[in-house]
Amino acid sequence: MTSKQGQEDPDHVKSSAVAGQDEAVPSRAQVDDEVTGLPGLRSWRAVYLFVLGSFVLYVVVLAWFTRYYS
């Protein structure tokens, strides 16, 4: 989609017909939402799994301390 000045809209999702299929190309805003900016955790799924794993480890360590020192 073009604006009045002939420039493309950066948030517009384009589609192309390849072999009879319409395939949407993600816009720049959608791709930016998927990038975390963290050096080791490049996807939000990796961030969520890291947080979940950290929480489980924390609970296990607390349970172990409770049994060991009681």
PQR file with spaces between the fields and no chain letter, atoms N, CA, C, O and H, PARSE charges and radii, in Angstrom:
ATOM       1  N    MET     1       0.849   -1.167    0.000 -0.4000 1.5000
ATOM       2  CA   MET     1       0.000    0.000    0.000 -0.0000 2.0000
ATOM       3  C    MET     1       0.892    1.226    0.000  0.5500 1.7000
ATOM       4  O    MET     1       1.899    1.257    0.708 -0.5500 1.4000
ATOM       5  N    THR     2       0.552    2.207   -0.758 -0.4000 1.5000
ATOM       6  CA   THR     2       1.358    3.422   -0.849 -0.0000 2.0000
ATOM       7  C    THR     2       0.582    4.589   -0.286  0.5500 1.7000
ATOM       8  O    THR     2      -0.647    4.624   -0.336 -0.5500 1.4000
ATOM       9  H    THR     2      -0.266    2.182   -1.333  0.4000 1.0000
ATOM      10  N    SER     3       1.320    5.543    0.251 -0.4000 1.5000
ATOM      11  CA   SER     3       0.689    6.756    0.748 -0.0000 2.0000
ATOM      12  C    SER     3       0.604    7.774   -0.374  0.5500 1.7000
ATOM      13  O    SER     3       0.944    7.467   -1.517 -0.5500 1.4000
ATOM      14  H    SER     3       2.319    5.514    0.291  0.4000 1.0000
ATOM      15  N    LYS     4       0.155    8.976   -0.062 -0.4000 1.5000
ATOM      16  CA   LYS     4      -0.036   10.007   -1.073 -0.0000 2.0000
ATOM      17  C    LYS     4       1.274   10.432   -1.719  0.5500 1.7000
ATOM      18  O    LYS     4       1.281   10.825   -2.886 -0.5500 1.4000
ATOM      19  H    LYS     4      -0.121    9.224    0.866  0.4000 1.0000
ATOM      20  N    GLN     5       2.378   10.363   -0.993 -0.4000 1.5000
ATOM      21  CA   GLN     5       3.663   10.774   -1.528 -0.0000 2.0000
ATOM      22  C    GLN     5       4.332    9.662   -2.331  0.5500 1.7000
ATOM      23  O    GLN     5       5.421    9.882   -2.863 -0.5500 1.4000
ATOM      24  H    GLN     5       2.373   10.044   -0.045  0.4000 1.0000
ATOM      25  N    GLY     6       3.735    8.490   -2.441 -0.4000 1.5000
ATOM      26  CA   GLY     6       4.311    7.398   -3.200 -0.0000 2.0000
ATOM      27  C    GLY     6       5.238    6.516   -2.379  0.5500 1.7000
ATOM      28  O    GLY     6       5.900    5.640   -2.935 -0.5500 1.4000
ATOM      29  H    GLY     6       2.851    8.312   -2.009  0.4000 1.0000
ATOM      30  N    GLN     7       5.301    6.725   -1.076 -0.4000 1.5000
ATOM      31  CA   GLN     7       6.136    5.898   -0.212 -0.0000 2.0000
ATOM      32  C    GLN     7       5.308    4.747    0.329  0.5500 1.7000
ATOM      33  O    GLN     7       4.097    4.864    0.518 -0.5500 1.4000
ATOM      34  H    GLN     7       4.763    7.437   -0.624  0.4000 1.0000
ATOM      35  N    GLU     8       5.983    3.631    0.574 -0.4000 1.5000
ATOM      36  CA   GLU     8       5.277    2.476    1.104 -0.0000 2.0000
ATOM      37  C    GLU     8       5.036    2.637    2.593  0.5500 1.7000
ATOM      38  O    GLU     8       5.859    3.210    3.306 -0.5500 1.4000
ATOM      39  H    GLU     8       6.967    3.535    0.420  0.4000 1.0000
ATOM      40  N    ASP     9       3.911    2.133    3.055 -0.4000 1.5000
ATOM      41  CA   ASP     9       3.566    2.133    4.463 -0.0000 2.0000
ATOM      42  C    ASP     9       4.348    1.014    5.150  0.5500 1.7000
ATOM      43  O    ASP     9       4.176   -0.145    4.771 -0.5500 1.4000
ATOM      44  H    ASP     9       3.242    1.668    2.475  0.4000 1.0000
ATOM      45  N    PRO    10       5.208    1.300    6.151 -0.5600 1.5000
ATOM      46  CA   PRO    10       6.038    0.262    6.756  0.2800 2.0000
ATOM      47  C    PRO    10       5.245   -0.747    7.571  0.5500 1.7000
ATOM      48  O    PRO    10       5.743   -1.848    7.806 -0.5500 1.4000
ATOM      49  N    ASP    11       4.029   -0.422    8.015 -0.4000 1.5000
ATOM      50  CA   ASP    11       3.243   -1.351    8.819 -0.0000 2.0000
ATOM      51  C    ASP    11       2.280   -2.189    7.988  0.5500 1.7000
ATOM      52  O    ASP    11       1.514   -2.977    8.542 -0.5500 1.4000
ATOM      53  H    ASP    11       3.624    0.473    7.824  0.4000 1.0000
ATOM      54  N    HIS    12       2.307   -2.033    6.685 -0.4000 1.5000
ATOM      55  CA   HIS    12       1.415   -2.774    5.816 -0.0000 2.0000
ATOM      56  C    HIS    12       1.950   -4.190    5.593  0.5500 1.7000
ATOM      57  O    HIS    12       3.143   -4.378    5.355 -0.5500 1.4000
ATOM      58  H    HIS    12       2.930   -1.393    6.234  0.4000 1.0000
ATOM      59  N    VAL    13       1.066   -5.178    5.672 -0.4000 1.5000
ATOM      60  CA   VAL    13       1.453   -6.562    5.422 -0.0000 2.0000
ATOM      61  C    VAL    13       1.217   -6.867    3.955  0.5500 1.7000
ATOM      62  O    VAL    13       0.095   -6.755    3.461 -0.5500 1.4000
ATOM      63  H    VAL    13       0.097   -5.025    5.865  0.4000 1.0000
ATOM      64  N    LYS    14       2.275   -7.251    3.265 -0.4000 1.5000
ATOM      65  CA   LYS    14       2.176   -7.557    1.841 -0.0000 2.0000
ATOM      66  C    LYS    14       1.896   -9.035    1.666  0.5500 1.7000
ATOM      67  O    LYS    14       2.238   -9.848    2.526 -0.5500 1.4000
ATOM      68  H    LYS    14       3.187   -7.342    3.666  0.4000 1.0000
ATOM      69  N    SER    15       1.282   -9.376    0.564 -0.4000 1.5000
ATOM      70  CA   SER    15       1.084  -10.782    0.245 -0.0000 2.0000
ATOM      71  C    SER    15       1.479  -11.008   -1.205  0.5500 1.7000
ATOM      72  O    SER    15       1.334  -10.127   -2.052 -0.5500 1.4000
ATOM      73  H    SER    15       1.005   -8.716   -0.134  0.4000 1.0000
ATOM      74  N    SER    16       1.975  -12.190   -1.467 -0.4000 1.5000
ATOM      75  CA   SER    16       2.368  -12.522   -2.830 -0.0000 2.0000
ATOM      76  C    SER    16       1.788  -13.887   -3.174  0.5500 1.7000
ATOM      77  O    SER    16       1.657  -14.758   -2.314 -0.5500 1.4000
ATOM      78  H    SER    16       2.093  -12.905   -0.779  0.4000 1.0000
ATOM      79  N    ALA    17       1.448  -14.055   -4.425 -0.4000 1.5000
ATOM      80  CA   ALA    17       0.890  -15.332   -4.861 -0.0000 2.0000
ATOM      81  C    ALA    17       2.018  -16.149   -5.486  0.5500 1.7000
ATOM      82  O    ALA    17       2.516  -15.817   -6.561 -0.5500 1.4000
ATOM      83  H    ALA    17       1.554  -13.347   -5.123  0.4000 1.0000
ATOM      84  N    VAL    18       2.411  -17.208   -4.807 -0.4000 1.5000
ATOM      85  CA   VAL    18       3.439  -18.115   -5.303 -0.0000 2.0000
ATOM      86  C    VAL    18       2.804  -19.493   -5.382  0.5500 1.7000
ATOM      87  O    VAL    18       2.389  -20.054   -4.368 -0.5500 1.4000
ATOM      88  H    VAL    18       2.007  -17.478   -3.933  0.4000 1.0000
ATOM      89  N    ALA    19       2.731  -20.024   -6.568 -0.4000 1.5000
ATOM      90  CA   ALA    19       2.142  -21.351   -6.801 -0.0000 2.0000
ATOM      91  C    ALA    19       0.722  -21.426   -6.249  0.5500 1.7000
ATOM      92  O    ALA    19       0.316  -22.451   -5.703 -0.5500 1.4000
ATOM      93  H    ALA    19       3.069  -19.568   -7.392  0.4000 1.0000
ATOM      94  N    GLY    20      -0.018  -20.352   -6.392 -0.4000 1.5000
ATOM      95  CA   GLY    20      -1.414  -20.354   -5.977 -0.0000 2.0000
ATOM      96  C    GLY    20      -1.628  -20.142   -4.494  0.5500 1.7000
ATOM      97  O    GLY    20      -2.751  -20.284   -4.011 -0.5500 1.4000
ATOM      98  H    GLY    20       0.312  -19.519   -6.835  0.4000 1.0000
ATOM      99  N    GLN    21      -0.583  -19.806   -3.757 -0.4000 1.5000
ATOM     100  CA   GLN    21      -0.713  -19.606   -2.319 -0.0000 2.0000
ATOM     101  C    GLN    21      -0.472  -18.147   -1.983  0.5500 1.7000
ATOM     102  O    GLN    21       0.432  -17.518   -2.533 -0.5500 1.4000
ATOM     103  H    GLN    21       0.330  -19.690   -4.149  0.4000 1.0000
ATOM     104  N    ASP    22      -1.275  -17.613   -1.088 -0.4000 1.5000
ATOM     105  CA   ASP    22      -1.031  -16.270   -0.567 -0.0000 2.0000
ATOM     106  C    ASP    22      -0.220  -16.414    0.702  0.5500 1.7000
ATOM     107  O    ASP    22      -0.646  -17.064    1.657 -0.5500 1.4000
ATOM     108  H    ASP    22      -2.010  -18.124   -0.642  0.4000 1.0000
ATOM     109  N    GLU    23       0.955  -15.802    0.705 -0.4000 1.5000
ATOM     110  CA   GLU    23       1.847  -15.898    1.857 -0.0000 2.0000
ATOM     111  C    GLU    23       2.092  -14.495    2.371  0.5500 1.7000
ATOM     112  O    GLU    23       2.611  -13.648    1.644 -0.5500 1.4000
ATOM     113  H    GLU    23       1.301  -15.275   -0.071  0.4000 1.0000
ATOM     114  N    ALA    24       1.729  -14.241    3.607 -0.4000 1.5000
ATOM     115  CA   ALA    24       1.881  -12.912    4.183 -0.0000 2.0000
ATOM     116  C    ALA    24       3.322  -12.705    4.627  0.5500 1.7000
ATOM     117  O    ALA    24       3.933  -13.585    5.234 -0.5500 1.4000
ATOM     118  H    ALA    24       1.308  -14.929    4.198  0.4000 1.0000
ATOM     119  N    VAL    25       3.850  -11.535    4.315 -0.4000 1.5000
ATOM     120  CA   VAL    25       5.179  -11.148    4.757 -0.0000 2.0000
ATOM     121  C    VAL    25       4.998  -10.311    6.008  0.5500 1.7000
ATOM     122  O    VAL    25       4.274   -9.315    5.970 -0.5500 1.4000
ATOM     123  H    VAL    25       3.354  -10.820    3.822  0.4000 1.0000
ATOM     124  N    PRO    26       5.640  -10.683    7.135 -0.5600 1.5000
ATOM     125  CA   PRO    26       5.426   -9.912    8.365  0.2800 2.0000
ATOM     126  C    PRO    26       5.976   -8.501    8.240  0.5500 1.7000
ATOM     127  O    PRO    26       7.019   -8.280    7.625 -0.5500 1.4000
ATOM     128  N    SER    27       5.267   -7.558    8.824 -0.4000 1.5000
ATOM     129  CA   SER    27       5.722   -6.170    8.783 -0.0000 2.0000
ATOM     130  C    SER    27       6.865   -5.980    9.767  0.5500 1.7000
ATOM     131  O    SER    27       7.135   -6.846   10.599 -0.5500 1.4000
ATOM     132  H    SER    27       4.419   -7.738    9.323  0.4000 1.0000
ATOM     133  N    ARG    28       7.523   -4.853    9.663 -0.4000 1.5000
ATOM     134  CA   ARG    28       8.660   -4.569   10.537 -0.0000 2.0000
ATOM     135  C    ARG    28       8.231   -4.527   12.003  0.5500 1.7000
ATOM     136  O    ARG    28       8.991   -4.965   12.867 -0.5500 1.4000
ATOM     137  H    ARG    28       7.303   -4.149    8.987  0.4000 1.0000
ATOM     138  N    ALA    29       7.036   -4.014   12.308 -0.4000 1.5000
ATOM     139  CA   ALA    29       6.553   -3.954   13.687 -0.0000 2.0000
ATOM     140  C    ALA    29       6.358   -5.355   14.251  0.5500 1.7000
ATOM     141  O    ALA    29       6.654   -5.592   15.422 -0.5500 1.4000
ATOM     142  H    ALA    29       6.420   -3.658   11.605  0.4000 1.0000
ATOM     143  N    GLN    30       5.862   -6.295   13.434 -0.4000 1.5000
ATOM     144  CA   GLN    30       5.659   -7.658   13.908 -0.0000 2.0000
ATOM     145  C    GLN    30       6.994   -8.337   14.184  0.5500 1.7000
ATOM     146  O    GLN    30       7.117   -9.058   15.174 -0.5500 1.4000
ATOM     147  H    GLN    30       5.621   -6.103   12.483  0.4000 1.0000
ATOM     148  N    VAL    31       7.975   -8.130   13.351 -0.4000 1.5000
ATOM     149  CA   VAL    31       9.287   -8.738   13.547 -0.0000 2.0000
ATOM     150  C    VAL    31       9.950   -8.135   14.780  0.5500 1.7000
ATOM     151  O    VAL    31      10.586   -8.866   15.539 -0.5500 1.4000
ATOM     152  H    VAL    31       7.875   -7.544   12.547  0.4000 1.0000
ATOM     153  N    ASP    32       9.826   -6.839   15.003 -0.4000 1.5000
ATOM     154  CA   ASP    32      10.404   -6.192   16.171 -0.0000 2.0000
ATOM     155  C    ASP    32       9.796   -6.711   17.465  0.5500 1.7000
ATOM     156  O    ASP    32      10.478   -6.755   18.489 -0.5500 1.4000
ATOM     157  H    ASP    32       9.309   -6.245   14.386  0.4000 1.0000
ATOM     158  N    ASP    33       8.518   -7.108   17.440 -0.4000 1.5000
ATOM     159  CA   ASP    33       7.876   -7.657   18.634 -0.0000 2.0000
ATOM     160  C    ASP    33       8.436   -9.029   18.990  0.5500 1.7000
ATOM     161  O    ASP    33       8.374   -9.432   20.151 -0.5500 1.4000
ATOM     162  H    ASP    33       7.963   -7.072   16.609  0.4000 1.0000
ATOM     163  N    GLU    34       8.980   -9.753   18.017 -0.4000 1.5000
ATOM     164  CA   GLU    34       9.511  -11.085   18.274 -0.0000 2.0000
ATOM     165  C    GLU    34      10.946  -11.051   18.773  0.5500 1.7000
ATOM     166  O    GLU    34      11.411  -12.036   19.347 -0.5500 1.4000
ATOM     167  H    GLU    34       9.031   -9.426   17.073  0.4000 1.0000
ATOM     168  N    VAL    35      11.657   -9.960   18.576 -0.4000 1.5000
ATOM     169  CA   VAL    35      13.056   -9.842   18.972 -0.0000 2.0000
ATOM     170  C    VAL    35      13.126   -9.282   20.382  0.5500 1.7000
ATOM     171  O    VAL    35      12.484   -8.277   20.688 -0.5500 1.4000
ATOM     172  H    VAL    35      11.279   -9.160   18.110  0.4000 1.0000
ATOM     173  N    THR    36      13.913   -9.938   21.254 -0.4000 1.5000
ATOM     174  CA   THR    36      13.992   -9.512   22.649 -0.0000 2.0000
ATOM     175  C    THR    36      15.080   -8.487   22.900  0.5500 1.7000
ATOM     176  O    THR    36      14.969   -7.678   23.821 -0.5500 1.4000
ATOM     177  H    THR    36      14.434  -10.754   21.006  0.4000 1.0000
ATOM     178  N    GLY    37      16.128   -8.509   22.096 -0.4000 1.5000
ATOM     179  CA   GLY    37      17.251   -7.614   22.328 -0.0000 2.0000
ATOM     180  C    GLY    37      18.231   -8.151   23.357  0.5500 1.7000
ATOM     181  O    GLY    37      19.218   -7.485   23.671 -0.5500 1.4000
ATOM     182  H    GLY    37      16.219   -9.166   21.348  0.4000 1.0000
ATOM     183  N    LEU    38      17.984   -9.327   23.879 -0.4000 1.5000
ATOM     184  CA   LEU    38      18.892   -9.946   24.840 -0.0000 2.0000
ATOM     185  C    LEU    38      19.937  -10.758   24.094  0.5500 1.7000
ATOM     186  O    LEU    38      19.619  -11.376   23.077 -0.5500 1.4000
ATOM     187  H    LEU    38      17.183   -9.868   23.623  0.4000 1.0000
ATOM     188  N    PRO    39      21.182  -10.773   24.574 -0.5600 1.5000
ATOM     189  CA   PRO    39      22.232  -11.459   23.820  0.2800 2.0000
ATOM     190  C    PRO    39      22.057  -12.968   23.738  0.5500 1.7000
ATOM     191  O    PRO    39      22.319  -13.541   22.680 -0.5500 1.4000
ATOM     192  N    GLY    40      21.634  -13.627   24.784 -0.4000 1.5000
ATOM     193  CA   GLY    40      21.528  -15.081   24.765 -0.0000 2.0000
ATOM     194  C    GLY    40      20.142  -15.602   24.474  0.5500 1.7000
ATOM     195  O    GLY    40      19.984  -16.734   24.017 -0.5500 1.4000
ATOM     196  H    GLY    40      21.421  -13.161   25.643  0.4000 1.0000
ATOM     197  N    LEU    41      19.139  -14.793   24.733 -0.4000 1.5000
ATOM     198  CA   LEU    41      17.745  -15.204   24.570 -0.0000 2.0000
ATOM     199  C    LEU    41      17.133  -14.365   23.457  0.5500 1.7000
ATOM     200  O    LEU    41      16.654  -13.257   23.697 -0.5500 1.4000
ATOM     201  H    LEU    41      19.267  -13.873   25.104  0.4000 1.0000
ATOM     202  N    ARG    42      17.152  -14.891   22.256 -0.4000 1.5000
ATOM     203  CA   ARG    42      16.754  -14.091   21.090 -0.0000 2.0000
ATOM     204  C    ARG    42      15.264  -14.169   20.770  0.5500 1.7000
ATOM     205  O    ARG    42      14.775  -13.384   19.958 -0.5500 1.4000
ATOM     206  H    ARG    42      17.541  -15.791   22.061  0.4000 1.0000
ATOM     207  N    SER    43      14.527  -15.099   21.389 -0.4000 1.5000
ATOM     208  CA   SER    43      13.083  -15.173   21.142 -0.0000 2.0000
ATOM     209  C    SER    43      12.357  -15.097   22.482  0.5500 1.7000
ATOM     210  O    SER    43      12.919  -15.408   23.533 -0.5500 1.4000
ATOM     211  H    SER    43      14.924  -15.737   22.049  0.4000 1.0000
ATOM     212  N    TRP    44      11.101  -14.676   22.419 -0.4000 1.5000
ATOM     213  CA   TRP    44      10.331  -14.576   23.657 -0.0000 2.0000
ATOM     214  C    TRP    44      10.047  -15.948   24.240  0.5500 1.7000
ATOM     215  O    TRP    44       9.909  -16.080   25.456 -0.5500 1.4000
ATOM     216  H    TRP    44      10.645  -14.423   21.565  0.4000 1.0000
ATOM     217  N    ARG    45       9.956  -16.969   23.406 -0.4000 1.5000
ATOM     218  CA   ARG    45       9.767  -18.322   23.922 -0.0000 2.0000
ATOM     219  C    ARG    45      10.957  -18.725   24.784  0.5500 1.7000
ATOM     220  O    ARG    45      10.778  -19.318   25.848 -0.5500 1.4000
ATOM     221  H    ARG    45      10.069  -16.862   22.418  0.4000 1.0000
ATOM     222  N    ALA    46      12.171  -18.408   24.336 -0.4000 1.5000
ATOM     223  CA   ALA    46      13.365  -18.715   25.118 -0.0000 2.0000
ATOM     224  C    ALA    46      13.367  -17.951   26.439  0.5500 1.7000
ATOM     225  O    ALA    46      13.785  -18.491   27.464 -0.5500 1.4000
ATOM     226  H    ALA    46      12.316  -17.926   23.472  0.4000 1.0000
ATOM     227  N    VAL    47      12.905  -16.705   26.426 -0.4000 1.5000
ATOM     228  CA   VAL    47      12.832  -15.917   27.662 -0.0000 2.0000
ATOM     229  C    VAL    47      11.855  -16.565   28.638  0.5500 1.7000
ATOM     230  O    VAL    47      12.170  -16.718   29.819 -0.5500 1.4000
ATOM     231  H    VAL    47      12.565  -16.266   25.594  0.4000 1.0000
ATOM     232  N    TYR    48      10.677  -16.945   28.157 -0.4000 1.5000
ATOM     233  CA   TYR    48       9.676  -17.563   29.031 -0.0000 2.0000
ATOM     234  C    TYR    48      10.170  -18.894   29.582  0.5500 1.7000
ATOM     235  O    TYR    48       9.944  -19.191   30.756 -0.5500 1.4000
ATOM     236  H    TYR    48      10.421  -16.821   27.199  0.4000 1.0000
ATOM     237  N    LEU    49      10.837  -19.701   28.764 -0.4000 1.5000
ATOM     238  CA   LEU    49      11.370  -20.974   29.241 -0.0000 2.0000
ATOM     239  C    LEU    49      12.471  -20.757   30.273  0.5500 1.7000
ATOM     240  O    LEU    49      12.557  -21.504   31.247 -0.5500 1.4000
ATOM     241  H    LEU    49      11.021  -19.460   27.811  0.4000 1.0000
ATOM     242  N    PHE    50      13.308  -19.751   30.074 -0.4000 1.5000
ATOM     243  CA   PHE    50      14.349  -19.432   31.048 -0.0000 2.0000
ATOM     244  C    PHE    50      13.742  -19.011   32.382  0.5500 1.7000
ATOM     245  O    PHE    50      14.191  -19.459   33.436 -0.5500 1.4000
ATOM     246  H    PHE    50      13.238  -19.144   29.283  0.4000 1.0000
ATOM     247  N    VAL    51      12.733  -18.160   32.343 -0.4000 1.5000
ATOM     248  CA   VAL    51      12.080  -17.702   33.575 -0.0000 2.0000
ATOM     249  C    VAL    51      11.410  -18.869   34.283  0.5500 1.7000
ATOM     250  O    VAL    51      11.518  -18.997   35.502 -0.5500 1.4000
ATOM     251  H    VAL    51      12.368  -17.796   31.486  0.4000 1.0000
ATOM     252  N    LEU    52      10.721  -19.722   33.534 -0.4000 1.5000
ATOM     253  CA   LEU    52      10.072  -20.878   34.130 -0.0000 2.0000
ATOM     254  C    LEU    52      11.101  -21.824   34.750  0.5500 1.7000
ATOM     255  O    LEU    52      10.913  -22.299   35.870 -0.5500 1.4000
ATOM     256  H    LEU    52      10.634  -19.618   32.543  0.4000 1.0000
ATOM     257  N    GLY    53      12.184  -22.097   34.028 -0.4000 1.5000
ATOM     258  CA   GLY    53      13.233  -22.965   34.557 -0.0000 2.0000
ATOM     259  C    GLY    53      13.889  -22.387   35.797  0.5500 1.7000
ATOM     260  O    GLY    53      14.198  -23.122   36.736 -0.5500 1.4000
ATOM     261  H    GLY    53      12.337  -21.711   33.118  0.4000 1.0000
ATOM     262  N    SER    54      14.104  -21.081   35.811 -0.4000 1.5000
ATOM     263  CA   SER    54      14.684  -20.424   36.991 -0.0000 2.0000
ATOM     264  C    SER    54      13.760  -20.536   38.194  0.5500 1.7000
ATOM     265  O    SER    54      14.213  -20.770   39.315 -0.5500 1.4000
ATOM     266  H    SER    54      13.853  -20.484   35.049  0.4000 1.0000
ATOM     267  N    PHE    55      12.475  -20.370   37.959 -0.4000 1.5000
ATOM     268  CA   PHE    55      11.511  -20.486   39.046 -0.0000 2.0000
ATOM     269  C    PHE    55      11.487  -21.901   39.620  0.5500 1.7000
ATOM     270  O    PHE    55      11.484  -22.082   40.837 -0.5500 1.4000
ATOM     271  H    PHE    55      12.107  -20.180   37.049  0.4000 1.0000
ATOM     272  N    VAL    56      11.469  -22.900   38.742 -0.4000 1.5000
ATOM     273  CA   VAL    56      11.462  -24.296   39.197 -0.0000 2.0000
ATOM     274  C    VAL    56      12.736  -24.596   39.987  0.5500 1.7000
ATOM     275  O    VAL    56      12.669  -25.227   41.042 -0.5500 1.4000
ATOM     276  H    VAL    56      11.471  -22.753   37.752  0.4000 1.0000
ATOM     277  N    LEU    57      13.881  -24.160   39.499 -0.4000 1.5000
ATOM     278  CA   LEU    57      15.142  -24.366   40.213 -0.0000 2.0000
ATOM     279  C    LEU    57      15.113  -23.694   41.583  0.5500 1.7000
ATOM     280  O    LEU    57      15.570  -24.275   42.567 -0.5500 1.4000
ATOM     281  H    LEU    57      13.936  -23.647   38.642  0.4000 1.0000
ATOM     282  N    TYR    58      14.585  -22.491   41.652 -0.4000 1.5000
ATOM     283  CA   TYR    58      14.477  -21.762   42.916 -0.0000 2.0000
ATOM     284  C    TYR    58      13.611  -22.523   43.916  0.5500 1.7000
ATOM     285  O    TYR    58      13.976  -22.638   45.086 -0.5500 1.4000
ATOM     286  H    TYR    58      14.213  -22.020   40.852  0.4000 1.0000
ATOM     287  N    VAL    59      12.480  -23.038   43.472 -0.4000 1.5000
ATOM     288  CA   VAL    59      11.592  -23.787   44.359 -0.0000 2.0000
ATOM     289  C    VAL    59      12.266  -25.070   44.834  0.5500 1.7000
ATOM     290  O    VAL    59      12.145  -25.431   46.005 -0.5500 1.4000
ATOM     291  H    VAL    59      12.184  -22.945   42.522  0.4000 1.0000
ATOM     292  N    VAL    60      12.975  -25.763   43.946 -0.4000 1.5000
ATOM     293  CA   VAL    60      13.674  -26.998   44.321 -0.0000 2.0000
ATOM     294  C    VAL    60      14.767  -26.695   45.349  0.5500 1.7000
ATOM     295  O    VAL    60      14.916  -27.428   46.326 -0.5500 1.4000
ATOM     296  H    VAL    60      13.074  -25.470   42.995  0.4000 1.0000
ATOM     297  N    VAL    61      15.521  -25.634   45.138 -0.4000 1.5000
ATOM     298  CA   VAL    61      16.575  -25.273   46.092 -0.0000 2.0000
ATOM     299  C    VAL    61      15.977  -24.906   47.449  0.5500 1.7000
ATOM     300  O    VAL    61      16.516  -25.301   48.483 -0.5500 1.4000
ATOM     301  H    VAL    61      15.400  -25.038   44.344  0.4000 1.0000
ATOM     302  N    LEU    62      14.888  -24.167   47.464 -0.4000 1.5000
ATOM     303  CA   LEU    62      14.242  -23.827   48.735 -0.0000 2.0000
ATOM     304  C    LEU    62      13.719  -25.066   49.447  0.5500 1.7000
ATOM     305  O    LEU    62      13.836  -25.174   50.667 -0.5500 1.4000
ATOM     306  H    LEU    62      14.451  -23.846   46.624  0.4000 1.0000
ATOM     307  N    ALA    63      13.144  -26.002   48.697 -0.4000 1.5000
ATOM     308  CA   ALA    63      12.660  -27.252   49.310 -0.0000 2.0000
ATOM     309  C    ALA    63      13.825  -28.059   49.869  0.5500 1.7000
ATOM     310  O    ALA    63      13.720  -28.643   50.948 -0.5500 1.4000
ATOM     311  H    ALA    63      13.049  -25.914   47.706  0.4000 1.0000
ATOM     312  N    TRP    64      14.943  -28.091   49.129 -0.4000 1.5000
ATOM     313  CA   TRP    64      16.104  -28.828   49.607 -0.0000 2.0000
ATOM     314  C    TRP    64      16.658  -28.198   50.894  0.5500 1.7000
ATOM     315  O    TRP    64      16.982  -28.917   51.839 -0.5500 1.4000
ATOM     316  H    TRP    64      15.028  -27.616   48.253  0.4000 1.0000
ATOM     317  N    PHE    65      16.771  -26.852   50.940 -0.4000 1.5000
ATOM     318  CA   PHE    65      17.234  -26.175   52.144 -0.0000 2.0000
ATOM     319  C    PHE    65      16.312  -26.453   53.318  0.5500 1.7000
ATOM     320  O    PHE    65      16.777  -26.634   54.444 -0.5500 1.4000
ATOM     321  H    PHE    65      16.509  -26.267   50.172  0.4000 1.0000
ATOM     322  N    THR    66      15.011  -26.487   53.066 -0.4000 1.5000
ATOM     323  CA   THR    66      14.049  -26.739   54.136 -0.0000 2.0000
ATOM     324  C    THR    66      14.262  -28.130   54.723  0.5500 1.7000
ATOM     325  O    THR    66      14.270  -28.287   55.944 -0.5500 1.4000
ATOM     326  H    THR    66      14.634  -26.339   52.152  0.4000 1.0000
ATOM     327  N    ARG    67      14.431  -29.129   53.884 -0.4000 1.5000
ATOM     328  CA   ARG    67      14.652  -30.497   54.380 -0.0000 2.0000
ATOM     329  C    ARG    67      16.025  -30.658   55.040  0.5500 1.7000
ATOM     330  O    ARG    67      16.149  -31.334   56.061 -0.5500 1.4000
ATOM     331  H    ARG    67      14.425  -29.002   52.892  0.4000 1.0000
ATOM     332  N    TYR    68      17.027  -30.053   54.469 -0.4000 1.5000
ATOM     333  CA   TYR    68      18.391  -30.224   54.962 -0.0000 2.0000
ATOM     334  C    TYR    68      18.593  -29.574   56.320  0.5500 1.7000
ATOM     335  O    TYR    68      19.249  -30.142   57.193 -0.5500 1.4000
ATOM     336  H    TYR    68      16.926  -29.504   53.639  0.4000 1.0000
ATOM     337  N    TYR    69      18.028  -28.374   56.504 -0.4000 1.5000
ATOM     338  CA   TYR    69      18.245  -27.642   57.739 -0.0000 2.0000
ATOM     339  C    TYR    69      17.128  -27.793   58.766  0.5500 1.7000
ATOM     340  O    TYR    69      17.135  -27.080   59.770 -0.5500 1.4000
ATOM     341  H    TYR    69      17.495  -27.912   55.796  0.4000 1.0000
ATOM     342  N    SER    70      16.184  -28.678   58.559 -0.4000 1.5000
ATOM     343  CA   SER    70      15.122  -28.850   59.560 -0.0000 2.0000
ATOM     344  C    SER    70      15.326  -30.086   60.391  0.5500 1.7000
ATOM     345  O    SER    70      14.521  -30.375   61.277 -0.5500 1.4000
ATOM     346  H    SER    70      16.178  -29.257   57.744  0.4000 1.0000
